[in-house]
């Protein structure tokens, strides 16, 4: 067998030329300089692949152990039972093809049907689709559905919706023509413009508290979007958002947390027309941002506008229960000019995993997870706010996530606390922390023990000295 390993500078130059790259340094230009190895590895040239892997493994073993996670902001470190990992990794699910042919995909279709049923119950709505890519894409599709249904491009969205989701929506809106107005947070909850009939803000006040939106309530809107709990972990009174939607003819879109929904009012109970969420907490591990799971549920009257796929129950020619793809937004199945979405796939494996996790926990088990996470957050908040210089960002009630000011730039504090083995949280953008840089968003789950919380608080106190 020929040896294709380049041994000379000429061979390396030839390889780079073939790739259209000027130098070896250019080959790695996409890697930030701060994380590159400056001096190179002390490893002899020409050693075999197994020997390289052995050396690299030894170097990796020298890394710091996994940090105890107090970060959230849409992705959470929940316990994944061994049974869930085992069932979700079965080859029937991992290697299954997209279930276009129901006669050979009954198992997968049934699992997706169960997923849809449980998500609809969590959201308090009539129907859920078979999932989307992630929470951000679910938000985009929900707004598309609302705007298409109402025929109005106006979208009022709370600043309490995940900033990354809002960025995705804004990017999409450049092509769709959605007119997005951002409603600011005051003391952790949404300040809706013109909260009561006949009480309009002055133009100056509106420009200060409601940038990008009109001072008076518009005659119509396509969608009103709010999060429950919001990005800061705060619980809002969604009756104001529902009232705003009613007065403008808009659909109410609620971004909800599927874990917290087991102990607080569901989107449907608040009067939501559409609910969206991130399904990562439902049995899917943290993985550098994905693959995740987009949740979308809606009222029955909107079923024909649902994006993606909808799995339904039927009977076969012999009268037996059977599962089919009832609706799917594929180019072969829709009139493109009349569709509100052309998304044609879903996260089958992630959705099946979520169904297994929900089935394993049951209603009471899911509530126990939410309660344990909430209690841990309350204890953590009490300890942190007892530290000199740490103050809560908001007085609004929270569930399993909360924000504080620390007096030290959040990014700097996170680095200091990491030295003690803790991932301190997520630095808040200045738009959500009154222009300050010391806003820190902290989350807890049922995995966080009292000892870990106390150790974390002690590490924060040392870092602030």
Secondary structure, DSSP 8 states (H G I E B T S, - for coil): -------SHHHHHHHHHHHT-S-HHHHTTTS-GGGS-SS-----TT--HHHHHHHHHHHHTTS----EE---TT-------HHHHHHHTSHHHHT------GGG-HHHHHHHHHHHHHHHHHHTSSEE-S-BS-HHHHHHHHHHHHHHHHT--EEEEETTS-HHHHHHHHHHHHHH--EEEEE-EETTEE--SS-STT----HHHHHHHSTTS-SS--S--SEEEEEES-TTSB---THHHHHHHHHHT-EEEEEE-TTGGGTS--TTTTT-SEEEEE-TTTT----TT-S--EEEEE-GGGGGG--SEEEEEEE-TTS-EEEEEEEE--TTTS-GGG-S-------HHHHHHHHHHHHHHHHHHHHHHHHHHHHHHHHHHHHHHTSTT-EES--S-BSSEEEEE-SS-HHHHHHHHHTTTEE--EE--GGGTTT-S-EEEEE--TT--HHHHHHHHHHHHHHT-
